[in-house]
Amino acid sequence: MPKPSPKRDGFHPAASWEVLRLRAKLLRRVRAFFDQRGFLEVETPLLSADTVVDRHLDPFCVELGAEASRSAAAGPQPRWLQTSPEFAMKRLLAAGGEAIYQITRAFRRGEIGPLHNPEFTIVEWYRVGDTMAAGIARLGELAVELLECPPPEVVTYRDVFLERISLDPLTAETAELEQAARQRLPAVPESFAPDDRDGWLDLLLSECIQPDLGRGRPVVVCDYPVSQAALAMVRPTDPPVAARFELFAQGLELANGYLELLDAAVLRDRMKSANAWRLRDGKSALPESNRLLAAMEAGLPRCVGVALGFDRVVMLRAGENDIRRVMAFPFHIA
Amino acid sequence: MATYNTSEFRKGLKVQIDGEPYLMIECNFVKPGKGQALYKCRLKNLVRNTVLDRTYKSGDSIEAADVEEIQTQFLYRQGDQFVFMDNNTYEQYELSKDQVDDAWKYLKEGMNCAMVLFNGRPISVTPPNHVVLRVEYCEPGARGNTATNVTKPCTVETGAEMSVPAFVEMGDLIKVDTRTGEYIERVKE
């Protein structure tokens, strides 16, 4: 992969002006898309006392400094840079929001590579009353608008595994997943625990399946394993699945959506379980109290929410294979 | 023992796996939005030059390898032992023919060679890219044949055999590329 080489004077952007103009054009399209559909553009804090508790998402923790900590007005310590605007946007929904979107920055510690920049642009939207099918359809329309591609094909997580690696991800024993990964891949991490079912599923998906997903025509994968529900509702099918969906194009993961979890008690359980895994993985636990729980207890209306990685959309449109080339100042020169 | 955590992984890192030194020649970060972060690494064995693919999950670590390159002078050969001297410290290192590998073909006393040390012990030596060697023995060449595409075997002063154009004579000095083992040209004294 060619390494972006900022000119020797060290201040030049990593992206060309052509790509920066493309970014601006796509941002205008995003706004036009949601404005035309009656969505309200909102803004929520990047720095929050609350943070998403996910086994694999590491937020940056920000110290407020001595002055702020003496002032009661500063509120609780510490603050976190958001990994997505999810909690704040759901607070707006519980307080009467109906269809809202925002284009904002998200921050994820340790995520740096050709497809990751620790600071990146998220487009996130919610609509009250949507079914999962309606949410998938809207994501498809936005994909067509931004990527100028045919409408995405919709497949289940189960079928995508069955078709491509002849394995049922919902019913296979964890040992079978491990065996399949060892057969198909030149190397698997030695530190993977035999009982880390989601670890093996992630490995199979990202290494054996995803590279070919959405070639030619984008794909929405839906109905994830319950263990990967994150903040999605569980559908009581047999076996039950998470009402979660993801958009892939040209092998790139572009968006993640949920028929949103509404039950605060279930969220508490999931945060507890995520923290247990974090401790097992050698990470620190994240705070399990937050204002989203209060919003959910007051009544979060049934809704679908989706987050789209905007920089990767620009990558596809610009034909770039390195995220650093679609940002003016990516992390290494930020 | 020092270790590198996945967050420190990068191209050019020197690490130790199963007691052998490796150079990280590729490291790709892969992560589903809601899933396990993986580091897909390609590592080159610095002793055997073989390539190994390894995948690590975030939080894993690898032992660091103490690998350094020093400039040495080849002093002499004694049987199958090759003796070198560190140009800076004058410390001497003895390498077996196995450790010297193909380099033995080109080693002349006093020649400068790069040497790689792993945990203070030599693991490889690299002679200069071009060396001049005297032809000790070869069949007589066909007079007047200056074509370079007709070759014949010869034995050079180090005892190595190599292929040279038919016009090369016993006693000639030839320049050889040590990276490919190929004859480049005949040179004057």
Interface residues (C-beta under 8 A of the other chain):
Chain A: D54 H56 L57 G110 E111 I112 G113 P114 L115 H116 L185 P186 A187 V188 P189 E190 S191 F192 D198 G199 D202 L203 L205 S206 E207 Q210 Q228 A230 E246 E253 N256 D281 G282 K283 G309
Chain B: S7 N28 F29 V30 K31 P32 G33 K34 G35 Q36 A37 L38 K40 D53 R54 T55 Y56 K57 S58 G59 D60
